[in-house]
C-alpha cells in the first residue's frame, strides 16, 4: 500500500498544484480530512484545501512543485518538495511583485482507503515573504 500512497501523493502535486486539476482533490482527499496545518485563512477541510490550491495558483500561475524525496511507512507518506513560481497575483494581501520564488517544504499525509485523511505540513513561509520583499532578509 505504501507504493500506491506515494504514487497518489505525487499525483496530488503534479495534477492538482502543477496542472490545476481540482477534481483530483475529490478523488484522493477524504471529505473528512483533518488538516493540521491549513493555509492562512482557510478551514482545515477538503474545501479549505481547494481554496489553498486556488489561491496559490492565482498568486503563482506558473507554480511548479518538484518532489525531492518521498518516503512511506504504513499509512503515512512524507515528501520533501521545492515549490517555484512567479508572483503574478495577490498572495495574503501582498500585491503581485513579478518576482520568482523558490521555497522548500515538507508534507506528511496519512492515507486510508486510497484517500488522504490527515495532513501535516511545513513550508519556509519566512523565506517566501523575504523573497517577495514583504519582510526584511
C-alpha positions as CSV (number, residue, x, y, z in Angstrom):
1,X,0.0,0.0,0.0
2,X,2.9,2.4,0.7
3,X,3.9,2.5,-3.0
4,X,0.3,3.2,-4.0
5,X,0.1,6.0,-1.5
6,X,3.4,7.5,-2.7
7,X,2.1,7.5,-6.2
8,X,-1.2,9.2,-5.1
9,X,0.7,11.9,-3.3
10,X,2.9,12.6,-6.3
11,X,-0.3,12.8,-8.3
12,X,-1.6,15.5,-5.9
13,X,1.4,17.6,-6.5
14,X,1.5,17.1,-10.3
15,X,-2.1,17.2,-11.3
16,X,-3.5,19.5,-8.6
17,X,-0.8,22.1,-8.0
18,X,1.2,21.9,-11.2
19,X,-1.7,21.4,-13.6
20,X,-4.6,22.9,-11.6
21,X,-7.0,20.0,-11.8
22,X,-9.0,20.5,-8.6
23,X,-11.3,17.5,-9.5
24,X,-8.4,15.2,-8.4
25,X,-8.9,16.5,-4.8
26,X,-12.3,15.0,-4.7
27,X,-10.8,11.7,-5.8
28,X,-8.0,11.4,-3.4
29,X,-8.8,13.6,-0.4
30,X,-11.3,12.4,2.1
31,X,-14.3,14.7,2.8
32,X,-13.4,14.2,6.5
33,X,-9.8,15.2,6.2
34,X,-8.2,16.8,9.2
35,X,-5.6,19.3,8.1
36,X,-3.3,20.2,11.0
37,X,-1.6,23.0,9.1
38,X,-4.2,24.6,6.7
39,X,-3.2,27.6,4.7
40,X,-3.8,31.1,6.2
41,X,-7.4,31.9,6.4
42,X,-8.7,28.6,5.1
43,X,-10.6,25.9,7.0
44,X,-8.9,22.6,7.8
45,X,-11.2,20.7,5.4
46,X,-11.2,19.4,1.8
47,X,-12.9,22.6,0.7
48,X,-10.2,24.6,2.5
49,X,-7.5,22.6,0.6
50,X,-9.2,23.5,-2.6
51,X,-9.2,27.2,-1.6
52,X,-5.5,26.9,-0.7
53,X,-4.6,25.4,-4.0
54,X,-6.7,28.0,-5.9
55,X,-5.1,30.9,-4.0
56,X,-1.6,29.6,-4.7
57,X,-2.3,29.0,-8.4
58,X,-3.8,32.5,-8.7
59,X,-0.7,34.1,-7.0
60,X,1.8,31.9,-8.9
61,X,0.2,30.9,-12.2
62,X,3.3,29.1,-13.3
63,X,3.7,27.2,-10.0
64,X,5.7,24.0,-10.1
65,X,6.2,21.6,-7.3
66,X,9.1,19.2,-7.5
67,X,9.2,16.2,-5.2
68,X,12.8,15.9,-3.9
69,X,12.3,13.0,-1.6
70,X,9.4,10.8,-0.8
71,X,9.2,8.2,2.0
72,X,6.4,5.9,3.2
73,X,5.8,3.8,6.3
74,X,2.5,2.3,7.0
75,X,-0.3,4.7,6.3
76,X,1.9,7.8,6.2
77,X,3.8,9.3,3.3
78,X,6.4,12.2,3.8
79,X,7.5,14.3,0.9
80,X,10.2,17.0,0.8
81,X,9.5,19.3,-2.0
82,X,10.6,22.5,-3.8
83,X,8.0,25.0,-5.0
84,X,8.9,27.5,-7.7
85,X,6.8,30.2,-9.3
86,X,6.5,33.8,-10.4
87,X,4.4,36.1,-8.1
88,X,1.8,37.4,-10.6
89,X,-1.3,37.6,-8.3
90,X,-2.2,38.7,-4.8
91,X,-1.0,36.5,-2.0
92,X,-2.1,37.1,1.6
93,X,-2.6,40.7,0.8
94,X,0.7,41.1,-1.0
95,X,0.3,42.7,-4.4
96,X,2.0,41.0,-7.3
97,X,5.7,41.6,-7.4
98,X,6.7,39.7,-10.6
99,X,9.5,38.1,-8.5
100,X,10.4,34.5,-9.0
101,X,10.5,32.4,-5.8
102,X,11.9,29.1,-4.7
103,X,10.5,27.7,-1.4
104,X,11.1,24.3,0.3
105,X,8.6,22.4,2.3
106,X,7.7,19.0,3.8
107,X,4.2,17.4,3.8
108,X,3.2,14.3,5.7
109,X,-0.1,12.7,4.7
110,X,-1.9,9.8,6.3
111,X,-3.8,7.7,3.8
112,X,-6.7,5.4,4.4
113,X,-8.5,3.5,1.7
114,X,-6.7,5.5,-1.0
115,X,-7.7,8.9,0.4
116,X,-5.8,11.5,2.4
117,X,-7.4,11.6,5.9
118,X,-4.8,13.8,7.7
119,X,-2.2,16.4,6.7
120,X,0.7,18.0,8.4
121,X,2.9,20.4,6.6
122,X,5.7,22.9,7.0
123,X,6.9,25.3,4.3
124,X,9.5,28.1,4.5
125,X,6.9,30.9,4.8
126,X,9.5,33.3,6.1
127,X,11.8,32.7,3.1
128,X,8.8,33.2,0.8
129,X,7.9,36.5,2.4
130,X,11.6,37.6,2.3
131,X,11.8,36.7,-1.4
132,X,8.7,38.8,-2.1
133,X,10.2,41.7,-0.2
134,X,7.3,41.7,2.4
135,X,9.8,41.3,5.3
136,X,13.5,42.2,5.6
137,X,16.1,39.5,5.0
